[in-house]
Structure formats: structure tokens, C-alpha cells
Amino acid sequence: MTTLTFIGAGNMATSIIGGLIEQGYDANLITACDPQTQSLSQIQTTFAINTSTDNIAACKACDVIILAVKPQILKTVVLALKPALEQRQELPLIISIAAGISAQQIQQWLEKPIAIVRCMPNTPSLVQKGASGLYANAETNQQQKDIAQTLLQAVGYTTWVDDEALIDAVTAVSGSGPAYFFLFMEAMIEAGIKQGLDQESATKLTLQTALGAATLAQASDVSVDELRRRVTSAGGTTEQAIKHFEQSGLREIVEGAMLDCAERSKAMAKEFN
Ligand SMILES: NC(=O)c1ccc[n+]([C@@H]2O[C@H](COP(=O)([O-])OP(=O)(O)OC[C@H]3O[C@@H](n4cnc5c(N)ncnc54)[C@H](OP(=O)(O)O)[C@@H]3O)[C@@H](O)[C@H]2O)c1
């Protein structure tokens, strides 16, 4: 009977709510807040949850507050909630999915020790194929960690990190990761078209190959490098392509891109705090 209040009813909140409802979570226990009455009425019609344009009223008695607004406005949103939280006997668990803002920063805004779980989900959460990294601050108890895990598991895979700094690495791997694969798919589609395939065939072959490779890798009990070796017969076609990637420094490019991503995540924390 854990009551949940989502602050922000955009893409990520909607996907988490959708996942929870699909798993049988009681819609009466969920409230979504947003200034957009249009988004609220859509989410209300789809999931039959409670909705409100009043963040403060919706946070007066709930067990969990999920901060699902853009990082740029998180400080304003949290500061506005502070008086309501100060009046509460028992503090709620705060779950933040905002990129770049640390649990410690949210605690400083609230000026009191409070259980905070910081999560980094990704966009495939929209189709319940997400991957999220979670970090709990010292004030969070096991029951609260379980609640956070249930929420994020509703939209995919979850893993915990003990050190909040590792959320930057999670951002570099899975938070931004979908875009890397989209870029690679874009490049494959364009190259396929240049070799004479029509747009539709090049797109469908690429997407199905990406899906097939990920599904095979997940189902397999061997590592991805072993799977790659098994497709790469000596003197064959794949070997030529792999050689080209390796000689062009693909691994270094990926490593550099992910370092830049993690650095940006750290810099964002400074910008928005
Ligand atoms: N999408 C991703 O891939 C992804 C991945 C990891 C983490 N995240 C994080 O998830 C968070 C939400 O992202 P999103 O993609 O769901 O964004 P979104 O679709 O823009 O949703 C945010 C919602 O919050 C609403 N909002 C604005 N001010 C508010 C206020 N004062 N009180 C309540 N709601 C308010 C927005 O309304 P308006 O449109 O009117 O402003 C919007 O409907 C972000 O912090 C982002 O960093 C996203």
C-alpha cells in the first residue's frame, strides 16, 4: 500500500507509471502532478490514476515522491516542496530520475537528512526495455531501496551502485547508450542504401539485426566478444569489416565518447546545482 506521487508527468513518468500498472500496481495509490492539464487528462484516461496540478498538496501525505522533471527546474521544484515536507511527521522517500543532480544536492536544498534514491533510467523504458542504475544515500533503509527497485524494475533491468560518482558511468553506458546504438544504426542504414538497398529494406534489416544481436547476447551463456568471434570466420566477409573498424580505432572512439559523456554529466551537476 505504498502511495506514490510523481512530480512531472512527461515521458519517463508515463513509462514508469505504465509499467507499474501493467504489473498490477493499484492505480488508486498513484498520483501524477504536472502543470499541463492536457498531459494529466491523457495519463488519467490511460491509467485511471489520480492527477493534480498542485505538487505541494500531492506531497503532503504520500510515501514516495518521484522527481521526474527536467534537471533545469529541479531546484525550484524541490525548494517549493520544502515547507510541505517540513510539516510532515514522517518523511517520504524521494526518488529522483533527473540527470546530473546528486542526492547530496537535493538533501542540501531540503536542509534535512532524508532518504533519497537517485536513478539513471534510459528511453527504452518507454517500451519496458529500460536499463537503470540506482544509488541510495545513507538515510535510505532496505524497505525503501526495495520500493525504488520495484518502480524501476517495472520498466526494465536495474542495478545498484554503492558510490554516487558511478552514476556518471551509468549515464555514459546506459543513460546515453541508446543514442550510440541509434547512431550506429543510422550509419548502417546509410551505408546499406549506398550499396543499393532501398530505404525500407536497409532500415528493417538493420533494426532486426540489432534486435537479434542483443537478444542472442542476452540469451547466450558466452561473452559478447566470443559471440563476435563466432561470426568472424577467418578470411570471411565479417573479418574484413571488423578489421576496418579496429584499424580505424573504433574502441578508442567509443572510450573517448563515453568519457566525454561522463564528464558532461559531472559538469551538469555543477551547472544545475
Ligand atoms: N528521457 C530520457 O531518456 C531520460 C533518461 C534518464 C533520465 N531522464 C530524466 O528524467 C527526467 C524527466 O525526463 P522526461 O524525458 O520525462 O521529461 P519531460 O517529458 O519533459 O517531462 C517532464 C514533465 O515535467 C513537467 N513539469 C514542468 N514543470 C513542472 C513542475 N513545476 N511541477 C511538475 N511538473 C512539471 C513538464 O511540463 P512542461 O512540458 O510543461 O514543462 C513535463 O510534462 C529528466 O530530469 C531527465 O533528466 C530522462
The ligand as a Tripos MOL2 file, in Angstrom:
@<TRIPOS>MOLECULE
LIG
   48    52     1     0     0
SMALL
NO_CHARGES

@<TRIPOS>ATOM
      1 N1         14.1690   10.7440  -21.3250 N.am      1 LIG1
      2 C1         15.3070   10.1160  -21.0120 C.2       1 LIG1
      3 O1         15.9470    9.4150  -21.7690 O.2       1 LIG1
      4 C2         15.8320   10.2030  -19.6340 C.ar      1 LIG1
      5 C3         16.8170    9.2900  -19.2370 C.ar      1 LIG1
      6 C4         17.2980    9.3890  -17.9440 C.ar      1 LIG1
      7 C5         16.8280   10.3730  -17.1040 C.ar      1 LIG1
      8 N2         15.8920   11.2430  -17.5550 N.ar      1 LIG1
      9 C6         15.4410   12.2810  -16.6650 C.3       1 LIG1
     10 O2         14.0670   12.1600  -16.4320 O.3       1 LIG1
     11 C7         13.5270   13.4420  -16.1500 C.3       1 LIG1
     12 C8         12.2510   13.6130  -16.9410 C.3       1 LIG1
     13 O3         12.5580   13.4800  -18.3170 O.3       1 LIG1
     14 P1         11.3960   13.3410  -19.3790 P.3       1 LIG1
     15 O4         12.0460   12.9140  -20.6400 O.co2     1 LIG1
     16 O5         10.2580   12.5450  -18.8250 O.co2     1 LIG1
     17 O6         10.9600   14.9000  -19.4890 O.3       1 LIG1
     18 P2          9.5580   15.5040  -19.9340 P.3       1 LIG1
     19 O7          8.8760   14.5800  -20.8730 O.co2     1 LIG1
     20 O8          9.8180   16.9050  -20.3720 O.co2     1 LIG1
     21 O9          8.7170   15.5050  -18.5790 O.3       1 LIG1
     22 C9          8.8480   16.4610  -17.5770 C.3       1 LIG1
     23 C10         7.4380   16.9540  -17.2350 C.3       1 LIG1
     24 O10         7.5210   17.7680  -16.0690 O.3       1 LIG1
     25 C11         6.5980   18.8400  -16.2640 C.3       1 LIG1
     26 N3          6.8770   19.9340  -15.3610 N.ar      1 LIG1
     27 C12         7.4980   21.1260  -15.6180 C.ar      1 LIG1
     28 N4          7.4910   21.8990  -14.5130 N.ar      1 LIG1
     29 C13         6.8630   21.1930  -13.5410 C.ar      1 LIG1
     30 C14         6.5470   21.4630  -12.1890 C.ar      1 LIG1
     31 N5          6.9000   22.6000  -11.5940 N.pl3     1 LIG1
     32 N6          5.8900   20.5230  -11.4900 N.ar      1 LIG1
     33 C15         5.5290   19.3630  -12.0520 C.ar      1 LIG1
     34 N7          5.7990   19.0480  -13.3460 N.ar      1 LIG1
     35 C16         6.4620   19.9470  -14.0780 C.ar      1 LIG1
     36 C17         6.8040   19.1900  -17.7100 C.3       1 LIG1
     37 O11         5.7960   20.0320  -18.1800 O.3       1 LIG1
     38 P3          6.1920   21.0850  -19.3520 P.3       1 LIG1
     39 O12         6.3640   20.2570  -20.5760 O.co2     1 LIG1
     40 O13         5.0250   21.9910  -19.3920 O.co2     1 LIG1
     41 O14         7.4530   21.7840  -18.9270 O.co2     1 LIG1
     42 C18         6.8020   17.8010  -18.3400 C.3       1 LIG1
     43 O15         5.4910   17.3490  -18.5970 O.3       1 LIG1
     44 C19        14.6090   14.4560  -16.5140 C.3       1 LIG1
     45 O16        15.1620   15.0110  -15.3470 O.3       1 LIG1
     46 C20        15.6540   13.6640  -17.2400 C.3       1 LIG1
     47 O17        16.9530   14.1270  -16.9540 O.3       1 LIG1
     48 C21        15.3690   11.1610  -18.7870 C.ar      1 LIG1
@<TRIPOS>BOND
     1     1     2 1
     2     2     3 2
     3     2     4 1
     4     4     5 ar
     5     4    48 ar
     6     5     6 ar
     7     6     7 ar
     8     7     8 ar
     9     8     9 1
    10     8    48 ar
    11     9    10 1
    12     9    46 1
    13    10    11 1
    14    11    12 1
    15    11    44 1
    16    12    13 1
    17    13    14 1
    18    14    15 2
    19    14    16 1
    20    14    17 1
    21    17    18 1
    22    18    19 2
    23    18    20 1
    24    18    21 1
    25    21    22 1
    26    22    23 1
    27    23    24 1
    28    23    42 1
    29    24    25 1
    30    25    26 1
    31    25    36 1
    32    26    27 ar
    33    26    35 ar
    34    27    28 ar
    35    28    29 ar
    36    29    30 ar
    37    29    35 ar
    38    30    31 1
    39    30    32 ar
    40    32    33 ar
    41    33    34 ar
    42    34    35 ar
    43    36    37 1
    44    36    42 1
    45    37    38 1
    46    38    39 2
    47    38    40 1
    48    38    41 1
    49    42    43 1
    50    44    45 1
    51    44    46 1
    52    46    47 1
@<TRIPOS>SUBSTRUCTURE
     1 LIG1         1 GROUP 0 **** ****
